[in-house]
């Protein structure tokens, strides 16, 4: 434990020392560091190993230790819309945690923006070494896409598939997630389905809805889209409740299963169903998206699609480090994950075999 503490202290000191060196220059030798800082060779070797791991130095046989990058921290800025969202907090915390694993290599800042702002202008004025953007939910226009693609600062778009436009991007597999939700309900005998697009319609949300509807209809099931008329800045839980309540009042419960495009807004859907005197899953089965931290505490616990946000953050930070440390130059960050189904108690099985057992 003492060795680890001393190595960490020396690591921080050496990280500051790197500010005095230019990339490609020779660094102190291990022996010089022992004498300079009055520590053991084990402490020095442990600290050097940390610097080498994050790509700051390189040990060359018969030549010595050379600087690959200066000790100046790289600045990473995450731009997020300024409305409350658990999923936004989770991805921000995951990114912060993953970046912290590289020690003092990165400074991480979150900038909350008004969805009505000109987002490309914010990015053009950013002084960060790399930007990560959670778009406000509105569609990217051709002009906005052109301006993002023209940015000199590396910029990563979250929950968009923009590799075809040569823009760094992270795609959470929304279409596949929607397909998983539909397949789960179809497998359990549901043929009258509905979907509640209760989040601003960014590319990922549109794909969730499209994957769900296309899969349901492909197998001959009904798939009703209940319009929430939601816009960036709206509170999704309220919109989900109001849209579903209005639909139930106008058309009655014309479905046996409901797919809500986010766990957060699912709470509003639960409330609307309960107010209409419908039980979950007795009258209506419900499946959400996101595997929110509180989804296990729903009554009943919520079946959901896990979009692997933590894995996205891990893979993104690893790719960012490769890009900024020079390990790989001029490569395109194109991260794609496949969501998984988390089955709990909010979906009822209507298949004949199940009915007989009941």
C-alpha positions as CSV (number, residue, x, y, z in Angstrom):
1,X,0.0,0.0,0.0
2,X,2.8,2.4,0.9
3,X,4.6,1.6,-2.4
4,X,1.4,2.3,-4.3
5,X,0.9,5.7,-2.5
6,X,4.5,6.8,-3.1
7,X,4.3,5.7,-6.8
8,X,1.1,7.7,-7.3
9,X,2.7,10.8,-5.7
10,X,5.8,10.4,-8.0
11,X,3.6,9.8,-11.0
12,X,1.8,13.2,-10.4
13,X,5.2,14.9,-10.0
14,X,6.6,13.4,-13.2
15,X,3.4,14.3,-15.0
16,X,4.1,17.9,-14.2
17,X,7.8,17.5,-15.1
18,X,6.7,16.4,-18.6
19,X,5.6,20.0,-19.2
20,X,9.3,20.9,-19.4
21,X,9.9,18.4,-22.2
22,X,9.0,18.4,-25.9
23,X,7.6,15.2,-27.6
24,X,10.5,13.1,-28.9
25,X,13.1,14.4,-26.3
26,X,14.9,12.1,-23.9
27,X,13.4,12.0,-20.4
28,X,15.3,11.4,-17.1
29,X,16.7,7.9,-16.6
30,X,15.4,5.7,-13.8
31,X,18.7,6.2,-11.9
32,X,18.4,10.0,-12.2
33,X,14.9,9.9,-10.9
34,X,15.9,7.8,-7.9
35,X,18.6,10.4,-7.0
36,X,16.4,13.4,-7.9
37,X,13.4,12.4,-5.8
38,X,15.0,10.3,-3.1
39,X,12.8,7.3,-3.6
40,X,13.5,3.6,-4.3
41,X,13.9,2.1,-7.8
42,X,10.6,0.2,-7.2
43,X,8.7,3.4,-6.7
44,X,10.3,4.9,-9.8
45,X,9.6,1.9,-12.0
46,X,5.9,1.8,-10.8
47,X,5.5,5.5,-11.6
48,X,7.2,5.2,-15.0
49,X,5.0,2.2,-15.8
50,X,1.9,4.4,-15.3
51,X,3.2,7.1,-17.6
52,X,4.0,4.5,-20.2
53,X,0.6,3.0,-19.9
54,X,-1.1,6.2,-20.8
55,X,1.2,6.9,-23.7
56,X,3.2,9.7,-22.2
57,X,6.6,8.1,-22.4
58,X,8.3,5.2,-24.2
59,X,11.2,3.0,-23.0
60,X,13.6,2.1,-25.8
61,X,16.1,-0.7,-25.3
62,X,19.7,0.5,-25.2
63,X,18.5,4.1,-25.7
64,X,16.6,5.3,-22.7
65,X,13.2,6.8,-21.9
66,X,11.6,9.2,-24.4
67,X,8.7,11.6,-24.2
68,X,5.8,10.9,-26.5
69,X,3.5,13.7,-25.2
70,X,3.9,16.6,-22.8
71,X,2.3,16.6,-19.4
72,X,-0.3,19.2,-20.4
73,X,-3.7,17.8,-19.8
74,X,-6.0,17.3,-22.7
75,X,-9.4,19.0,-22.3
76,X,-12.5,17.0,-23.0
77,X,-15.9,18.8,-23.1
78,X,-19.3,17.1,-23.0
79,X,-22.1,19.2,-24.4
80,X,-25.5,18.2,-23.1
81,X,-29.0,19.8,-23.3
82,X,-30.1,21.4,-20.1
83,X,-33.2,19.4,-19.3
84,X,-33.2,16.8,-16.5
85,X,-32.4,13.2,-17.6
86,X,-31.0,10.2,-15.7
87,X,-29.6,8.7,-18.9
88,X,-27.6,11.9,-19.5
89,X,-26.2,11.9,-16.0
90,X,-25.3,8.2,-16.3
91,X,-23.3,8.7,-19.5
92,X,-21.6,11.7,-18.1
93,X,-20.6,9.9,-14.9
94,X,-19.4,6.9,-16.9
95,X,-17.2,9.1,-19.1
96,X,-15.8,10.9,-16.1
97,X,-15.0,7.6,-14.4
98,X,-13.3,6.1,-17.5
99,X,-11.2,9.3,-18.1
100,X,-10.1,9.3,-14.5
101,X,-8.5,5.9,-15.0
102,X,-5.9,7.7,-17.1
103,X,-4.8,9.7,-14.1
104,X,-4.0,13.4,-14.7
105,X,-4.1,13.0,-18.5
106,X,-7.5,14.6,-19.1
107,X,-9.7,17.4,-17.8
108,X,-13.4,16.6,-18.2
109,X,-16.0,19.4,-18.4
110,X,-19.7,19.3,-18.9
111,X,-21.4,22.2,-20.7
112,X,-25.2,22.4,-20.5
113,X,-26.8,24.3,-23.4
114,X,-30.2,25.6,-24.2
115,X,-31.7,23.4,-27.0
116,X,-32.6,26.6,-28.9
117,X,-29.0,27.6,-29.2
118,X,-27.0,27.2,-32.4
119,X,-25.1,24.1,-31.4
120,X,-22.5,24.2,-34.2
121,X,-21.6,27.7,-33.1
122,X,-21.0,26.4,-29.5
123,X,-18.7,23.7,-31.0
124,X,-16.9,26.2,-33.2
125,X,-16.1,28.4,-30.2
126,X,-15.0,25.5,-28.0
127,X,-11.4,25.6,-26.7
128,X,-11.4,21.9,-25.8
129,X,-9.0,19.3,-27.4
130,X,-12.1,17.1,-28.1
131,X,-15.8,17.6,-27.9
132,X,-18.5,15.1,-27.2
133,X,-22.0,16.1,-28.1
134,X,-25.4,14.9,-27.0
135,X,-27.5,16.6,-29.6
136,X,-30.7,18.3,-28.4
137,X,-33.0,15.8,-30.0
138,X,-33.9,17.8,-33.1
139,X,-33.0,16.4,-36.5
140,X,-29.6,17.4,-37.9
141,X,-30.1,19.6,-40.9
142,X,-27.7,19.3,-43.9
143,X,-26.2,22.6,-43.0
144,X,-25.6,21.6,-39.4
145,X,-24.1,18.3,-40.5
146,X,-21.8,20.2,-42.9
147,X,-20.7,22.5,-40.1
148,X,-20.0,19.6,-37.7
149,X,-18.0,17.8,-40.3
150,X,-15.9,20.9,-41.0
151,X,-14.9,21.4,-37.3
152,X,-11.1,21.4,-36.8
153,X,-11.5,20.1,-33.2
154,X,-12.3,16.3,-33.1
155,X,-16.0,16.0,-32.3
156,X,-17.9,12.9,-31.3
157,X,-21.7,12.7,-31.7
158,X,-23.5,10.6,-29.2
159,X,-26.3,8.3,-30.3
160,X,-25.9,9.0,-34.0
161,X,-24.5,6.9,-36.7
162,X,-22.5,9.3,-38.8
163,X,-19.5,7.3,-39.9
164,X,-20.8,7.7,-43.5
165,X,-20.3,11.4,-43.1
166,X,-16.8,10.9,-41.7
167,X,-17.9,12.2,-38.3
168,X,-16.8,10.5,-35.0
169,X,-19.9,8.9,-33.6
170,X,-21.3,6.4,-31.0
171,X,-24.4,4.4,-32.0
172,X,-26.4,2.6,-29.3
173,X,-28.2,0.3,-31.7
174,X,-31.6,1.8,-31.3
175,X,-33.1,-0.1,-34.2
176,X,-31.9,-3.4,-32.9
177,X,-33.3,-2.5,-29.4
178,X,-36.7,-1.8,-30.9
179,X,-36.6,-5.1,-32.7
180,X,-35.7,-6.9,-29.4
181,X,-38.7,-5.2,-27.7
182,X,-41.1,-6.3,-30.4
183,X,-39.7,-9.9,-30.5
184,X,-40.1,-10.2,-26.8
185,X,-43.8,-9.3,-26.9
186,X,-44.5,-11.4,-30.0
187,X,-42.8,-14.4,-28.5
188,X,-45.2,-14.1,-25.5
189,X,-48.3,-14.1,-27.7
190,X,-49.0,-10.4,-28.0
191,X,-50.5,-9.3,-31.4
192,X,-51.9,-5.9,-30.6
193,X,-49.0,-3.7,-29.8
194,X,-48.4,0.0,-29.2
195,X,-45.3,2.3,-29.0
196,X,-45.0,5.5,-27.1
197,X,-42.2,7.7,-28.6
198,X,-42.0,9.9,-25.5
199,X,-38.5,11.3,-26.0
200,X,-37.3,14.0,-28.5
201,X,-36.9,12.4,-31.8
202,X,-33.2,12.1,-32.3
203,X,-31.8,9.5,-34.7
204,X,-31.6,6.8,-32.0
205,X,-35.2,7.3,-30.8
206,X,-36.5,7.2,-34.3
207,X,-34.6,3.9,-34.9
208,X,-36.1,2.4,-31.7
209,X,-39.6,3.2,-32.9
210,X,-38.9,2.1,-36.5
211,X,-37.3,-1.2,-35.4
212,X,-40.3,-2.0,-33.1
213,X,-43.0,-1.1,-35.7
214,X,-41.3,-2.9,-38.6
215,X,-40.7,-6.1,-36.7
216,X,-44.3,-6.2,-35.3
217,X,-45.8,-5.6,-38.7
218,X,-43.4,-8.1,-40.4
219,X,-44.9,-10.8,-38.3
220,X,-48.5,-9.7,-38.8
221,X,-49.1,-7.9,-35.5
222,X,-50.7,-4.5,-35.1
223,X,-48.4,-1.7,-34.1
224,X,-50.0,1.6,-33.1
225,X,-47.8,4.7,-32.7
226,X,-49.2,6.9,-29.9
227,X,-48.0,10.4,-30.8
228,X,-46.6,12.3,-27.8
229,X,-46.0,15.5,-29.7
230,X,-42.8,15.9,-27.7
231,X,-40.2,18.6,-28.4
232,X,-36.7,19.3,-27.0
233,X,-37.0,20.7,-23.6
234,X,-40.3,19.0,-22.7
235,X,-40.6,16.8,-19.6
236,X,-40.8,13.3,-21.1
237,X,-42.6,11.7,-18.1
238,X,-45.4,14.2,-18.3
239,X,-45.7,13.9,-22.1
240,X,-45.9,10.1,-21.8
241,X,-48.6,10.3,-19.2
242,X,-50.7,12.9,-21.1
243,X,-50.4,11.3,-24.5
244,X,-51.3,7.8,-23.3
245,X,-54.2,9.1,-21.1
246,X,-55.6,11.0,-24.1
247,X,-55.3,7.9,-26.3
248,X,-57.1,5.7,-23.7
249,X,-59.9,8.1,-23.3
250,X,-60.4,8.4,-27.0
251,X,-59.8,4.9,-28.3
252,X,-59.9,2.7,-25.1
253,X,-57.2,0.1,-24.5
254,X,-56.8,-1.2,-28.1
255,X,-53.5,-3.0,-27.3
256,X,-52.2,-5.7,-25.0
257,X,-48.6,-4.5,-24.8
258,X,-46.9,-1.2,-24.8
259,X,-43.3,-0.2,-25.7
260,X,-42.1,3.0,-24.1
261,X,-38.9,4.4,-25.7
262,X,-37.3,5.3,-22.3
263,X,-37.5,4.0,-18.8
264,X,-37.7,7.5,-17.4
265,X,-40.9,8.3,-19.3
266,X,-42.3,4.8,-18.5
267,X,-43.2,6.1,-15.1
268,X,-45.7,8.5,-16.7
269,X,-47.1,5.6,-18.8
270,X,-47.6,3.5,-15.7
271,X,-49.5,6.3,-14.0
272,X,-51.8,6.8,-17.0
273,X,-52.6,3.0,-17.2
274,X,-53.3,2.9,-13.4
275,X,-55.6,5.9,-13.6
276,X,-57.6,4.2,-16.4
277,X,-58.1,1.2,-14.1
278,X,-55.7,-1.1,-16.0
279,X,-53.3,-3.4,-14.3
280,X,-49.7,-4.2,-15.3
281,X,-49.1,-6.8,-16.6
282,X,-52.6,-8.2,-16.2
283,X,-54.3,-5.9,-18.7
284,X,-51.3,-4.3,-20.4
285,X,-47.7,-5.6,-20.6
286,X,-45.1,-2.8,-20.6
287,X,-41.5,-2.8,-21.8
288,X,-39.1,0.1,-21.5
289,X,-35.7,1.1,-22.8
290,X,-32.5,2.1,-21.0
291,X,-32.4,-0.2,-17.9
292,X,-32.6,2.8,-15.6
293,X,-31.3,2.4,-12.1
294,X,-34.8,2.5,-10.7
295,X,-36.3,0.1,-13.2
296,X,-36.1,-2.8,-10.7
297,X,-38.2,-0.7,-8.3
298,X,-41.2,-0.2,-10.5
299,X,-44.4,-2.0,-9.5
300,X,-44.0,-4.5,-11.1
301,X,-40.3,-4.5,-11.9
302,X,-39.8,-3.2,-15.5
303,X,-38.8,-5.4,-18.4
304,X,-36.4,-3.2,-20.4
305,X,-33.8,-3.0,-23.1
306,X,-30.3,-2.2,-21.9
307,X,-28.5,0.0,-24.4
308,X,-25.0,-0.6,-22.8
309,X,-24.3,3.0,-22.0
310,X,-21.4,2.0,-19.7
311,X,-19.8,-0.1,-22.5
312,X,-20.2,2.9,-24.9
313,X,-18.4,5.1,-22.5
314,X,-15.6,2.6,-22.0
315,X,-15.0,2.1,-25.7
316,X,-15.3,5.8,-26.5
317,X,-12.7,6.8,-23.9
318,X,-10.3,4.1,-25.1
319,X,-10.7,5.4,-28.6
320,X,-10.3,9.0,-27.6
321,X,-7.1,8.2,-25.8
322,X,-5.8,6.5,-28.9
323,X,-6.7,9.5,-31.0
324,X,-5.3,12.2,-28.7
325,X,-2.2,10.4,-27.5
326,X,-1.1,9.8,-31.1
327,X,-1.3,6.0,-30.7
328,X,-3.5,5.9,-33.8
329,X,-3.7,9.0,-36.0
330,X,-6.4,10.1,-38.4
331,X,-8.7,7.2,-37.6
332,X,-12.5,7.5,-37.4
333,X,-14.2,6.7,-34.1
334,X,-17.2,4.5,-35.0
335,X,-18.6,2.7,-32.0
336,X,-21.7,0.5,-32.3
337,X,-23.2,-1.7,-29.6
338,X,-26.0,-4.2,-29.5
339,X,-28.6,-3.7,-26.8
340,X,-29.8,-6.7,-24.7
341,X,-33.2,-7.6,-23.3
342,X,-33.6,-7.5,-19.5
343,X,-36.7,-9.6,-18.5
344,X,-38.6,-8.8,-15.4
345,X,-42.2,-8.9,-14.3
346,X,-44.0,-6.2,-16.4
347,X,-44.6,-8.4,-19.4
348,X,-47.3,-11.1,-19.3
349,X,-47.1,-14.4,-21.3
350,X,-50.2,-14.9,-23.4
351,X,-49.1,-18.1,-25.3
352,X,-51.6,-21.0,-25.2
353,X,-49.3,-23.2,-23.1
354,X,-49.0,-20.5,-20.4
355,X,-52.8,-20.0,-20.4
356,X,-53.3,-23.7,-19.8
357,X,-50.9,-23.7,-16.8
358,X,-52.8,-20.8,-15.3
